[in-house]
Amino acid sequence: MKRLFYATLFSVVTLFGMSAQANLQPLVVVKLNGYETISLKDLKDSVETYQSQSGQKFNIEQKKEILESLIDQKLIVQAAKKEGIVFSDSQVDQYYLANMSQIVGRQVTEKEFADIVRQTQNMSVDEFLKSQLRMNVAQYKAYLRSQLMAQQYVLTKKQNEINSVAPTDKDIRDFYELNKSKLVWNDMVHMFLVSVKKDSNPDAAKSKIQKLMSDFSTGKLTIDAMRAATKDVSAGYVAGDLMVEKTEKYAAMLGVSYERILQIFNEPLNKVSDLKETDIDYQFYVLLDKYNAKMLGISDIVQPGSTITVYEYIKQTLTNQMRNSALLKAVQDISAELNIPANVERKKTGAELDNLLNW
């Protein structure tokens, strides 16, 4: 029995070791500027990320396409480094925060994002990013740095071509006609929200916001004064305008129930709300205006308080789409120019590569 146990244990350890060694096999070496290896594990990580995002299982040809995209990324980043394109840590941090703010739906600091992830997902940010992207914060920032470098390199080579594309008046009006049923205002309220972070002294934060509420209620403090004060970080609170939509999607984005959204819409204008407490702050708000749902004409503004018309919004949307397409074509053209044997050494090809990708 002992011999069988040790034999089985040895075979499991051996198989595990063989599997680990297989994952470390180099598939490609990119050597335009230095040497970077793309291993089977690198490819597996990328494939698993794309599969989890798409909900599909990829075949061998699709895995090869992902491998080619990894090669293209490394080629362009190496070309960018060769030309001296660099981004500072602070620039990368700003780009990271922009991405995290997009997830939340509002501007956040790293600490605020960490607090939100902990409250909503019961995870650290490292754990959250690993679950979504198979990268921790440091790895994700390194990835963002490479993306910024690649984008800058492509723009230096193809900026005139990319910027020259633009929609015609007919493109804009055709888009409106095809999508006007979706171009609507939902029922909305204009809310002015004031927040005081608890940090390490919740009692002081509560006293601070109660004083703000009292001063506003008695006319000692105006909304314009609070807007101006919060431009200075020493104010001790943040305040700003929100357009709150009467939709379940918006309720989810705010982290409240749809019933709570309905309650807000039934509250009177220009009246201070009750004091609200969350895990990280104290809040109060004032409703400044309410707007009924409506279909939007092409000359209407896109949102109350905005100066941008539907026409201008569509123009910008189509311009972004066309320039993204032009950017993608530019990336493909540059990649094709760089992807030559002198810059790329393929360690596994043909049937040998197919066998490795058959998992």
C-alpha positions in Angstrom: 0.0 0.0 0.0 2.8 2.4 0.9 4.6 1.6 -2.4 1.4 2.4 -4.3 0.9 5.6 -2.4 4.5 6.8 -3.0 4.3 5.8 -6.6 1.0 7.7 -7.1 2.4 10.7 -5.3 5.6 10.7 -7.4 3.6 10.5 -10.6 1.3 13.4 -9.6 4.4 15.6 -8.7 6.0 14.6 -12.0 2.9 15.5 -14.0 2.6 18.8 -12.2 6.3 19.6 -12.9 5.9 18.7 -16.5 2.8 20.9 -16.8 4.6 23.8 -15.1 7.5 23.4 -17.5 5.2 23.3 -20.5 3.6 26.5 -19.5 7.0 28.2 -19.3 7.8 27.2 -22.9 8.7 30.2 -25.0 6.4 30.6 -28.0 7.9 33.9 -29.4 10.8 36.2 -28.7 10.3 39.8 -29.6 13.6 41.5 -30.1 13.1 44.9 -31.9 14.6 46.7 -28.8 15.8 44.2 -26.2 14.4 40.7 -25.8 11.0 39.8 -24.5 9.6 36.3 -24.4 5.9 35.4 -24.8 5.5 32.0 -23.0 2.6 29.6 -23.2 1.5 30.8 -19.8 1.4 34.4 -21.0 -0.9 33.3 -23.8 -3.0 31.1 -21.6 -3.5 34.1 -19.2 -4.6 36.3 -22.0 -6.9 33.7 -23.6 -8.6 33.0 -20.2 -9.2 36.7 -19.7 -10.8 37.1 -23.1 -12.8 33.9 -22.7 -14.2 35.1 -19.3 -15.1 38.5 -20.7 -16.8 37.0 -23.9 -18.3 33.9 -22.3 -16.9 31.8 -25.1 -14.3 29.0 -25.4 -11.8 29.9 -28.1 -10.5 27.5 -30.7 -6.9 27.1 -31.9 -7.2 29.8 -34.6 -8.6 32.3 -32.2 -5.8 31.6 -29.7 -3.3 32.2 -32.5 -5.0 35.6 -33.2 -4.5 36.5 -29.5 -0.9 35.4 -29.7 -0.4 37.7 -32.7 -2.0 40.6 -30.8 0.5 40.0 -27.9 3.4 40.1 -30.4 2.0 43.3 -32.0 1.7 45.0 -28.5 5.3 44.1 -27.6 6.6 45.3 -31.0 5.0 48.7 -30.7 6.0 49.2 -27.1 9.6 48.2 -27.9 9.5 50.7 -30.9 8.2 53.4 -28.5 11.0 52.7 -26.0 13.5 52.9 -28.9 12.2 56.3 -29.8 12.4 57.5 -26.2 8.7 57.7 -25.5 8.1 57.5 -21.7 5.3 58.2 -19.2 5.9 59.2 -15.6 4.4 57.4 -12.7 2.0 60.3 -12.0 0.7 60.2 -15.6 0.1 56.4 -15.3 -1.6 57.0 -12.0 -3.9 59.6 -13.6 -4.8 57.1 -16.4 -5.4 54.4 -13.8 -7.8 56.6 -11.8 -9.6 57.6 -15.0 -10.2 53.9 -15.7 -11.3 53.2 -12.2 -13.6 56.3 -12.1 -15.2 55.1 -15.3 -16.1 51.8 -13.5 -17.7 53.7 -10.6 -19.4 56.4 -12.7 -17.7 59.3 -11.0 -14.3 60.7 -10.2 -12.6 58.8 -7.4 -9.3 58.7 -5.6 -7.4 55.4 -5.2 -8.5 55.2 -1.6 -12.1 55.9 -2.5 -12.0 53.2 -5.1 -10.5 50.7 -2.7 -13.3 51.6 -0.1 -16.0 51.1 -2.8 -14.5 47.7 -3.9 -14.3 46.6 -0.3 -17.9 47.6 0.4 -19.5 46.2 -2.8 -17.3 43.2 -3.6 -15.7 42.4 -0.2 -12.3 42.3 -1.9 -9.1 44.3 -2.0 -8.4 46.1 -5.3 -5.7 43.5 -6.1 -8.2 40.7 -5.6 -10.8 42.6 -7.7 -8.5 43.2 -10.6 -7.2 39.7 -10.5 -10.7 38.4 -10.7 -11.5 40.6 -13.7 -8.2 40.9 -15.5 -5.8 38.4 -14.0 -3.6 41.3 -12.9 -2.9 43.0 -9.6 -2.7 46.8 -9.3 1.1 47.0 -10.1 0.7 44.7 -13.1 -2.3 46.6 -14.3 -0.5 49.9 -14.1 2.4 48.4 -16.0 -0.1 47.3 -18.7 -1.6 50.8 -18.8 1.9 52.3 -19.1 2.6 50.1 -22.2 -0.8 51.0 -23.6 0.0 54.8 -23.3 3.4 54.3 -24.9 1.9 52.3 -27.8 -0.8 54.9 -28.4 1.7 57.7 -28.3 4.0 55.9 -30.8 1.1 55.2 -33.2 0.0 58.9 -33.0 3.5 60.2 -33.7 3.5 58.1 -36.9 -0.1 58.4 -38.1 -1.7 61.4 -36.3 -2.5 63.3 -39.5 -4.3 60.3 -41.0 -6.2 59.7 -37.8 -7.3 63.3 -37.3 -8.3 63.8 -40.9 -11.4 61.5 -40.6 -14.7 63.2 -39.8 -18.4 62.5 -40.3 -20.4 64.4 -42.9 -23.6 66.3 -42.2 -25.5 63.5 -43.9 -23.7 60.9 -41.6 -24.9 62.9 -38.6 -28.5 63.3 -39.7 -28.7 59.6 -40.8 -27.5 58.5 -37.4 -30.1 60.7 -35.7 -32.9 59.2 -37.9 -31.8 55.6 -37.1 -31.4 56.2 -33.4 -33.9 59.0 -32.4 -36.1 56.6 -30.5 -33.1 56.0 -28.2 -32.3 59.8 -27.9 -34.4 60.7 -24.9 -34.3 62.3 -21.5 -35.4 60.1 -18.8 -37.1 61.7 -15.8 -34.3 63.5 -14.0 -33.6 65.6 -10.9 -30.8 68.1 -10.5 -29.3 67.3 -7.2 -26.6 69.2 -5.2 -24.8 66.7 -3.0 -22.5 67.5 -0.1 -20.2 64.9 1.5 -17.8 64.9 4.5 -15.5 61.9 4.7 -15.3 60.2 8.1 -11.6 59.3 7.7 -10.2 58.7 11.3 -12.6 61.0 13.1 -16.3 60.2 12.4 -17.6 62.5 15.2 -15.8 65.5 13.7 -17.1 64.7 10.3 -20.6 64.5 11.6 -20.3 67.8 13.4 -18.9 69.4 10.2 -21.8 68.3 8.0 -24.4 69.3 10.6 -22.9 72.8 10.7 -23.0 73.0 6.9 -26.7 71.8 6.9 -27.5 74.4 9.5 -25.7 77.3 7.8 -27.4 76.4 4.5 -30.9 76.1 6.1 -30.5 79.5 7.8 -29.2 81.3 4.7 -25.6 81.8 6.0 -24.3 79.5 3.3 -25.3 79.3 -0.4 -24.9 76.6 -2.9 -22.7 78.9 -5.0 -20.5 79.4 -2.0 -20.2 75.7 -1.4 -19.3 75.1 -5.1 -16.6 77.7 -4.8 -15.3 76.5 -1.4 -14.8 72.9 -2.5 -12.2 74.0 -5.1 -9.9 74.3 -2.1 -9.0 70.9 -0.6 -8.8 72.6 2.8 -12.5 73.1 2.9 -12.9 69.7 4.6 -15.8 68.6 2.4 -16.7 67.9 -1.2 -19.8 69.1 -3.0 -21.1 69.1 -6.6 -24.0 68.8 -9.0 -25.5 65.5 -10.1 -28.2 64.7 -12.6 -30.1 61.7 -11.2 -32.2 59.6 -13.6 -35.3 57.7 -12.6 -33.9 54.3 -13.9 -32.9 51.0 -12.3 -29.6 51.3 -14.0 -28.8 54.6 -12.4 -30.0 53.3 -9.0 -27.5 50.4 -9.3 -24.7 52.9 -10.3 -25.4 54.9 -7.2 -25.6 51.8 -5.0 -29.2 52.4 -3.9 -32.5 50.7 -4.5 -34.9 51.8 -7.2 -37.5 52.5 -4.5 -35.0 55.0 -3.0 -34.7 56.7 -6.4 -38.5 57.0 -6.5 -38.5 58.5 -3.0 -36.0 61.2 -4.1 -38.2 62.2 -7.0 -41.1 62.7 -4.6 -39.1 65.1 -2.4 -39.7 68.9 -2.6 -37.2 71.3 -4.3 -34.8 73.5 -2.4 -35.2 71.7 0.9 -32.3 70.2 2.8 -32.5 66.4 2.9 -32.1 64.4 6.1 -28.5 63.6 7.2 -27.4 60.4 5.4 -24.6 58.1 6.6 -22.5 55.6 4.6 -19.5 53.5 5.6 -17.2 56.3 4.5 -18.9 59.6 4.8 -21.9 61.7 5.9 -24.0 63.4 3.2 -26.9 65.7 2.6 -28.4 67.0 -0.6 -30.8 69.6 -2.1 -33.0 69.0 -5.1 -32.6 72.1 -7.4 -34.9 71.1 -10.3 -36.9 68.3 -11.9 -37.2 67.4 -15.6 -39.8 65.2 -17.3 -38.9 62.6 -19.8 -38.9 63.7 -23.5 -37.9 62.7 -27.0 -35.0 64.8 -28.2 -34.9 66.7 -31.5 -31.6 67.1 -33.3 -31.2 70.7 -32.2 -32.1 70.0 -28.5 -29.5 70.1 -25.8 -28.5 66.6 -24.7 -29.0 67.2 -20.9 -30.4 70.0 -18.7 -27.6 72.4 -17.9 -25.6 71.4 -20.9 -24.8 73.6 -24.0 -24.1 70.6 -26.3 -26.8 69.8 -28.8 -27.9 66.4 -30.0 -26.3 67.3 -33.4 -23.0 68.1 -31.7 -23.2 65.0 -29.5 -23.7 62.8 -32.6 -20.9 64.5 -34.5 -18.5 63.9 -31.6 -19.7 60.3 -31.1 -19.2 59.5 -34.8 -15.9 61.3 -34.9 -14.6 59.2 -32.0 -15.8 56.0 -33.7 -14.2 56.8 -37.0 -10.9 57.9 -35.3 -10.9 54.7 -33.3 -11.3 52.7 -36.5 -8.5 54.8 -38.1 -6.3 54.2 -35.0 -6.9 50.4 -35.2 -6.0 50.4 -38.9 -2.9 52.5 -38.0 -1.9 49.9 -35.4 -2.4 47.1 -37.9 -0.3 48.9 -40.5 2.5 49.6 -38.1 2.5 46.1 -36.7 2.7 44.7 -40.2 5.8 46.8 -40.8 7.5 45.8 -37.6 6.5 42.1 -37.6 9.4 40.8 -39.6 11.9 37.9 -38.8 14.6 40.4 -37.7 12.3 41.6 -34.9 10.3 38.4 -34.1 11.7 34.9 -33.5 8.9 32.3 -33.5 10.0 29.3 -31.3 6.9 27.2 -32.0 5.2 27.0 -35.4 3.0 24.6 -37.4 1.8 21.4 -35.9 4.0 21.9 -32.8 2.3 25.2 -32.0 -1.2 23.7 -32.7 -0.5 20.9 -30.2 0.5 23.4 -27.5 -2.7 25.4 -28.1 -5.0 22.4 -27.9 -6.1 22.9 -24.3 
